[in-house]
Amino acid sequence: ALCAISGSVNGEDFFDFIVNDVVSGFDSFPQANGVLVMDNTSIHKSEALCQVV
């Protein structure tokens, strides 16, 4: 785990995590393509997040 957060996470915090910690690390995988799997909770559905991933 990259970090542990006590309590709930809002959309802004989740977006920052995806941009700064997850997507930025995709290039470090051994394969050419990374896969990001998310469920359908509302914080995963922002337009800004769709543009990033």
N, C-alpha and C positions, 0 to 999 in steps of 0.2 A: 504494500500500500504506500502511496506517495504521502498521504496525510490522513489524519483522523479528525473528524469534526463531531463534536458532541451536539446533539440536537438536529433539527431539520436544516435543509439547505434550500436557499431560494434560487430562482432562475439565474440571477446575476452571478452568484457564487459558482453555480454549476457551469455556466458559460465560461467564466474565467478559468476554471479547472480544465475544461476540455481544451480551450485555446492554449493555455500556458503549459499544461502538463501532459495531456494526452496526444493531441494532434502534433505538437512540436516533436514528440518522440517517435512518430511513425517512421521517420527516415532511419531510425536506428535499428529497426527490425531486420532480421537476416533476409527476408523476402522483399520483393519490390513493392508489394501492396500490403497495407494494414487493413484490418477489419474492426469496425466499431459497432458493437451491438448495444442497443438501448431499448428499454420497454416504452410503453406509450404514456408515461406520466406527463403531465402538462408542461413541466419545465424542460422536457426534451423536445418540445415542438415549436420553439421560437424561430422566427424567420432568420434572425442573426445566426443562430446555431446551424440552421440548414445551409446557410451560405459558407460557413467555415468548414463543415464536414462534407 
